């Protein structure tokens, strides 16, 4: 979840063609949601798995459409992909990495 938050945080601050691909309102929307999520993460030491999943879905619901719009306006994803990874795009399980259930 922290990786998703960091990835989303870097998107509106990206440089080059992406910097101006979305408006100030969208940038503020992402930054507000990131600040909210980061504050929650700092106090969520004893949160249940479902709470983390819910917060991640909320973050993705706000950020993903804006990030998609940003990349479309700029003509595609930057070389090497989105800085910090695409929010919600964690495919460690698909690559054969351990799942939460396996680690628990």
N, CA and C of each residue as an Amber inpcrd file, in Angstrom:
protein
   312
   0.8240000  -1.1890000   0.0000000   0.0000000   0.0000000   0.0000000
   0.8710000   1.2570000   0.0000000   1.9560000   1.2080000   0.7700000
   2.8450000   2.3660000   0.7870000   3.4700000   2.5950000  -0.5860000
   3.7780000   1.5080000  -1.2860000   4.3470000   1.6270000  -2.6350000
   3.3350000   2.2630000  -3.5890000   2.0870000   1.8610000  -3.4750000
   1.0350000   2.4440000  -4.3070000   0.9170000   3.9330000  -4.0290000
   0.9730000   4.2980000  -2.7510000   0.8650000   5.7060000  -2.3710000
   2.0380000   6.5100000  -2.9190000   3.2520000   5.9620000  -2.7840000
   4.4300000   6.6700000  -3.3130000   4.3680000   6.7970000  -4.8290000
   3.9250000   5.7460000  -5.5130000   3.8140000   5.7950000  -6.9710000
   2.8120000   6.8400000  -7.4210000   1.6830000   6.8850000  -6.7320000
   0.6610000   7.8710000  -7.0730000   1.1430000   9.2800000  -6.7520000
   1.9150000   9.4180000  -5.6830000   2.4100000  10.7390000  -5.2940000
   3.3540000  11.3110000  -6.3400000   4.1420000  10.4530000  -6.9850000
   5.0960000  10.9260000  -7.9750000   4.4660000  11.2850000  -9.2980000
   3.3280000  10.7110000  -9.6030000   2.7160000  10.9070000 -10.9180000
   2.4170000  12.3660000 -11.2430000   1.7160000  13.1100000 -10.4000000
   1.4230000  14.4980000 -10.7950000   2.6320000  15.4160000 -10.7120000
   3.7010000  14.9530000 -10.0930000   4.9140000  15.7650000  -9.9850000
   5.9520000  15.3810000 -11.0270000   5.5920000  14.4180000 -11.8750000
   6.5000000  13.9310000 -12.9110000   6.9500000  15.1000000 -13.7810000
   8.0370000  14.9280000 -14.4740000   8.5880000  15.9970000 -15.2970000
   8.2520000  15.7840000 -16.7640000   8.6830000  16.6880000 -17.5700000
   8.5060000  16.5790000 -19.0140000   7.0600000  16.7690000 -19.4310000
   6.6630000  16.0220000 -20.4610000   5.3250000  16.1560000 -21.0360000
   4.2360000  15.8230000 -20.0280000   4.5400000  15.0010000 -19.0350000
   3.5270000  14.5810000 -18.0730000   3.2040000  15.6690000 -17.0590000
   4.1500000  16.5420000 -16.8180000   3.9790000  17.5800000 -15.8080000
   2.7360000  18.4270000 -16.0630000   2.5070000  18.7810000 -17.3130000
   1.3940000  19.6620000 -17.6500000   0.2250000  18.9200000 -18.2910000
   0.2210000  17.6000000 -18.2210000  -0.8140000  16.8140000 -18.8940000
  -2.1430000  16.8000000 -18.1540000  -2.1390000  17.1700000 -16.8740000
  -3.3990000  17.2600000 -16.1260000  -3.4710000  18.6260000 -15.4670000
  -4.6790000  19.0340000 -15.1540000  -4.9000000  20.3470000 -14.5680000
  -4.5910000  20.3990000 -13.0780000  -4.5680000  21.6070000 -12.5660000
  -4.2950000  21.8240000 -11.1480000  -5.3280000  21.1480000 -10.2490000
  -6.6000000  21.1350000 -10.6780000  -7.6400000  20.4870000  -9.8650000
  -7.3530000  19.0040000  -9.6920000  -6.9600000  18.3310000 -10.7650000
  -6.6360000  16.9100000 -10.6760000  -5.3970000  16.6820000  -9.8130000
  -4.4000000  17.5380000  -9.9500000  -3.2030000  17.4200000  -9.1190000
  -3.5660000  17.5600000  -7.6480000  -4.4040000  18.5410000  -7.3420000
  -4.8200000  18.7550000  -5.9500000  -5.6390000  17.5810000  -5.4320000
  -6.4850000  17.0150000  -6.2870000  -7.2910000  15.8560000  -5.8900000
  -6.3850000  14.6950000  -5.5060000  -5.3780000  14.4090000  -6.3330000
  -4.4440000  13.3210000  -6.0420000  -3.6630000  13.6280000  -4.7650000
  -3.1360000  14.8180000  -4.6620000  -2.3280000  15.1740000  -3.4980000
  -3.1340000  15.1030000  -2.2020000  -4.3870000  15.5350000  -2.2430000
  -5.2420000  15.4670000  -1.0580000  -5.4760000  14.0230000  -0.6490000
  -5.7670000  13.1620000  -1.6140000  -6.0120000  11.7450000  -1.3080000
  -4.7430000  11.0700000  -0.8040000  -3.6090000  11.4200000  -1.3770000
  -2.3410000  10.8580000  -0.9240000  -2.0400000  11.2950000   0.5120000
  -2.2520000  12.5720000   0.8000000  -2.0390000  13.0680000   2.1620000
  -2.9510000  12.3460000   3.1490000  -4.1990000  12.1590000   2.7670000
  -5.1660000  11.4540000   3.6120000  -4.7220000  10.0110000   3.8520000
  -4.3060000   9.3460000   2.7890000  -3.8810000   7.9460000   2.8890000
  -2.6060000   7.8190000   3.7070000  -1.6590000   8.7130000   3.4930000
  -0.4030000   8.6900000   4.2450000  -0.6690000   8.9070000   5.7300000
  -1.5210000   9.8500000   6.0670000  -1.8690000  10.0950000   7.4750000
  -2.5100000   8.8530000   8.0880000  -3.3780000   8.1910000   7.3280000
  -4.0180000   6.9750000   7.8220000  -2.9750000   5.8780000   8.0390000
  -2.0590000   5.7130000   7.0780000  -1.0290000   4.6820000   7.1960000
  -0.1640000   4.8840000   8.4460000   0.0950000   6.1330000   8.7960000
   0.9280000   6.4320000   9.9570000   0.2640000   6.0280000  11.2700000
  -1.0520000   5.8740000  11.2570000  -1.7750000   5.5080000  12.4780000
  -2.4190000   4.1350000  12.3780000  -2.1220000   3.3770000  11.3500000
  -2.8250000   2.1190000  11.0840000  -2.0210000   0.8890000  11.5010000
  -1.2560000   1.0020000  12.5700000  -0.4110000  -0.1120000  12.9990000
  -1.1980000  -1.3960000  13.2490000  -2.3950000  -1.2590000  13.7580000
  -3.1730000  -2.4430000  14.1230000  -4.3740000  -2.6610000  13.2080000
  -4.3370000  -2.0620000  12.0420000  -5.4540000  -2.2120000  11.0980000
  -5.4820000  -3.6320000  10.5390000  -6.6670000  -4.0780000  10.2400000
  -6.8630000  -5.3990000   9.6450000  -6.5880000  -5.3420000   8.1470000
  -6.3410000  -6.4930000   7.5600000  -6.0670000  -6.6080000   6.1310000
  -7.1720000  -5.9390000   5.3120000  -8.4180000  -6.1420000   5.7020000
  -9.5550000  -5.5770000   4.9660000  -9.5260000  -4.0510000   4.9670000
  -9.0530000  -3.4590000   6.0640000  -8.9640000  -2.0020000   6.1410000
  -7.9080000  -1.4750000   5.1700000  -6.7680000  -2.1670000   5.0910000
  -5.7340000  -1.7630000   4.1400000  -6.2420000  -1.8930000   2.7060000
  -6.9120000  -2.9960000   2.4220000  -7.4510000  -3.2030000   1.0750000
  -8.4730000  -2.1300000   0.7200000  -9.3070000  -1.7690000   1.6800000
 -10.3150000  -0.7340000   1.4390000  -9.6630000   0.6170000   1.1520000
  -8.6560000   0.9750000   1.9340000  -7.9670000   2.2490000   1.7110000
  -7.2420000   2.2470000   0.3700000  -6.6510000   1.1080000   0.0010000
  -5.9680000   1.0380000  -1.2870000  -6.9660000   1.2070000  -2.4310000
  -8.1220000   0.5740000  -2.3150000  -9.1500000   0.7150000  -3.3550000
  -9.6250000   2.1530000  -3.4610000  -9.7810000   2.8240000  -2.3230000
 -10.1790000   4.2390000  -2.3430000  -9.1250000   5.0910000  -3.0420000
  -7.8590000   4.8440000  -2.7180000  -6.7600000   5.5910000  -3.3450000
  -6.7390000   5.3500000  -4.8490000  -6.8630000   4.0970000  -5.2470000
  -6.8560000   3.7570000  -6.6680000  -8.0580000   4.3490000  -7.3940000
  -9.2140000   4.3630000  -6.7400000 -10.4170000   4.9010000  -7.3710000
 -10.2580000   6.3920000  -7.6830000  -9.5310000   7.0990000  -6.8470000
  -9.3010000   8.5260000  -7.0770000  -8.1630000   8.7400000  -8.0740000
  -7.0560000   8.0310000  -7.8770000  -5.8400000   8.3080000  -8.6450000
  -5.7900000   7.6770000 -10.0310000  -6.2290000   6.4420000 -10.1600000
  -6.0680000   5.7510000 -11.4450000  -6.7060000   6.4790000 -12.6250000
  -7.9390000   6.9670000 -12.5110000  -8.5060000   7.6840000 -13.6700000
  -7.7170000   8.9470000 -14.0430000  -7.2060000   9.6410000 -13.0390000
  -6.4490000  10.8650000 -13.3000000  -5.1000000  10.5250000 -13.9300000
  -4.4330000   9.5010000 -13.4020000  -3.1390000   9.0920000 -13.9490000
  -3.3130000   8.5990000 -15.3890000  -4.3720000   7.8470000 -15.6310000
  -4.6470000   7.3800000 -16.9950000  -4.8590000   8.5600000 -17.9320000
  -5.6490000   9.5300000 -17.4780000  -5.8990000  10.7330000 -18.2760000
  -4.5890000  11.4850000 -18.5330000  -3.7320000  11.5360000 -17.5220000
  -2.4600000  12.2340000 -17.6540000  -1.6010000  11.5810000 -18.7400000
  -1.5030000  10.2530000 -18.7090000  -0.6900000   9.5600000 -19.7000000
  -1.2940000   9.6580000 -21.0930000  -2.6150000   9.5940000 -21.1920000
  -3.2560000   9.7280000 -22.4980000  -3.0150000  11.1080000 -23.0800000
  -3.1040000  12.1370000 -22.2480000  -2.8960000  13.5110000 -22.7190000
  -1.4530000  13.7350000 -23.1510000  -0.5290000  13.0150000 -22.5190000
   0.8830000  13.2060000 -22.8300000   1.3670000  12.2560000 -23.9240000
   0.5020000  11.3740000 -24.3880000   0.8760000  10.4910000 -25.4850000
   1.4000000   9.1350000 -25.0780000   1.1280000   8.6990000 -23.8610000
   1.5320000   7.3510000 -23.4380000   2.3670000   7.3610000 -22.1910000
   2.6280000   6.1680000 -21.6820000   3.4080000   6.0180000 -20.4560000
   4.8600000   6.4020000 -20.7110000   5.5420000   6.9140000 -19.6790000
   6.9430000   7.2730000 -19.8400000   7.7880000   6.0280000 -20.0610000
   8.9300000   6.2170000 -20.6880000   9.8370000   5.0900000 -20.9130000
  10.2090000   4.4850000 -19.5710000  10.0890000   3.1760000 -19.4760000
  10.3890000   2.5000000 -18.2180000   9.1860000   2.4030000 -17.3080000
   8.0450000   2.9200000 -17.6920000   6.8440000   2.8350000 -16.8700000
   6.7150000   4.0060000 -15.9250000   5.6780000   3.9550000 -15.1230000
   5.3720000   5.0280000 -14.1870000   6.3670000   5.0170000 -13.0370000
   6.8670000   6.1850000 -12.6290000   7.7960000   6.2350000 -11.4950000
   7.1530000   5.6040000 -10.2690000   7.8210000   4.6700000  -9.6460000
   7.2860000   4.0210000  -8.4640000   6.2840000   2.9320000  -8.7740000
   6.0060000   2.6880000 -10.0410000   5.0300000   1.6680000 -10.4240000
   3.6470000   2.2460000 -10.5590000   2.8180000   1.5920000 -11.2990000
   1.4380000   2.0210000 -11.4970000   0.6400000   1.6970000 -10.2500000
  -0.0940000   2.6630000  -9.7140000  -0.9130000   2.3690000  -8.5460000
  -1.8250000   1.1790000  -8.8090000  -1.7780000   0.2370000  -7.8960000
  -2.6020000  -0.9530000  -8.0540000  -2.0370000  -1.9430000  -9.0310000
  -0.8910000  -1.6470000  -9.6010000  -0.3250000  -2.5170000 -10.6190000
   0.6720000  -3.5060000 -10.0690000   0.6320000  -3.7740000  -8.7750000
   1.5540000  -4.7220000  -8.1670000   1.2680000  -6.1160000  -8.6790000
   2.1980000  -6.6560000  -9.4470000   1.9730000  -7.9870000  -9.9880000
   3.0120000  -8.9630000  -9.4480000   3.4210000  -8.7630000  -8.1780000
   4.3850000  -9.6710000  -7.5640000   3.8280000 -11.0900000  -7.5060000
   2.5310000 -11.2170000  -7.2150000   1.9140000 -12.5360000  -7.1840000
   1.9280000 -13.1840000  -8.5480000   1.7360000 -12.4120000  -9.6010000
   1.7350000 -12.9460000 -10.9500000   3.1390000 -13.3860000 -11.3630000
   4.1540000 -12.7860000 -10.7640000   5.5250000 -13.1190000 -11.1080000
   6.0500000 -14.2810000 -10.2690000   5.1860000 -14.8820000  -9.4700000
   5.5860000 -16.0280000  -8.6830000   6.0410000 -15.6730000  -7.2850000
   5.9260000 -14.4130000  -6.8700000   6.2980000 -14.0190000  -5.5140000
   5.2800000 -14.5420000  -4.5140000   5.6190000 -14.5110000  -3.2360000
   4.7070000 -15.0280000  -2.2260000   3.4710000 -14.1520000  -2.0990000
   2.3710000 -14.7600000  -1.7760000   1.1420000 -14.0180000  -1.5180000
   1.0560000 -13.7320000  -0.0320000   0.1600000 -12.8580000   0.3510000
  -0.0250000 -12.5360000   1.7740000  -0.3390000 -13.8030000   2.5590000
  -1.1790000 -14.6510000   2.0090000  -1.5680000 -15.8750000   2.6950000
  -0.3600000 -16.7810000   2.9290000   0.5720000 -16.8130000   1.9610000
   1.7570000 -17.6550000   2.0940000   2.7030000 -17.1180000   3.1540000
   2.7650000 -15.8020000   3.2800000   3.6730000 -15.1950000   4.2350000
   3.1180000 -15.3010000   5.6390000   1.7990000 -15.1250000   5.7890000
   1.1770000 -15.2300000   7.1100000   1.3430000 -16.6170000   7.5910000
